[in-house]
Amino acid sequence: MATLELQQLHCPEGQRIFAEGDVADALYLVAGGRIGLYRIINGRKSLSRTLGVGGMFGVTGIIDGGGRSATAVTLEPSLLVRIPAAL
């Protein structure tokens, strides 16, 4: 049986966590700070959602097995918990 290893990530403001189209290999829980989720619409970067403490992101790609549907960037210094996808 595989062990699930959670990872804490201390991220500075402006750090990209993943980009739209990347392979979805984990989901993330916001333990501190704020995250912006951006999509490219008509060739322009557009903020589609912001998440604060308790928010979870990166789930869709894990569920549907596709690539990331947005780019995730820290809007301020943030603490994230990375939860890898089950293999």
Residue pairs with C-beta under 8 A, 6 or more apart in sequence:
2 86
2 87
4 83
4 84
4 86
5 84
6 81
6 82
6 83
7 81
7 82
7 84
8 31
8 79
8 80
8 81
8 82
9 17
9 28
9 79
9 80
9 81
9 82
10 77
10 78
10 79
11 17
11 33
11 74
11 77
11 78
11 79
11 80
12 74
12 77
13 74
13 75
13 76
13 77
13 78
14 73
14 74
15 73
15 74
15 78
16 71
16 72
16 73
17 28
17 35
17 58
17 72
17 73
17 74
17 80
18 58
18 68
18 71
18 72
19 68
19 71
20 38
20 39
20 40
20 67
20 68
20 69
20 70
20 71
21 67
21 68
22 67
22 68
23 61
23 67
23 68
24 58
24 60
24 61
24 62
24 65
24 66
24 67
24 68
24 85
25 84
25 85
26 58
26 62
26 82
26 83
26 84
26 85
27 56
27 57
27 58
27 59
27 62
27 82
27 83
27 85
28 35
28 56
28 57
28 58
28 72
28 80
28 81
28 82
28 83
29 54
29 55
29 56
29 80
29 81
29 83
30 51
30 52
30 53
30 54
30 55
30 56
30 57
30 78
30 79
30 80
31 53
31 79
31 80
31 81
32 53
32 77
32 78
32 79
33 52
33 53
33 74
33 75
33 76
33 77
33 78
33 79
33 80
34 50
34 51
34 52
34 74
34 75
34 76
34 78
35 50
35 51
35 55
35 57
35 72
35 73
35 74
35 75
35 78
35 80
36 47
36 49
36 50
36 72
36 73
36 74
36 75
37 47
37 48
37 49
37 50
37 51
37 57
37 70
37 71
37 72
38 45
38 46
38 47
38 48
38 70
38 71
38 72
38 73
39 45
39 46
39 48
39 69
39 70
39 71
40 46
45 71
48 70
49 70
50 75
51 57
57 72
58 68
58 72
60 66
60 69
61 67
61 68
61 69
62 85
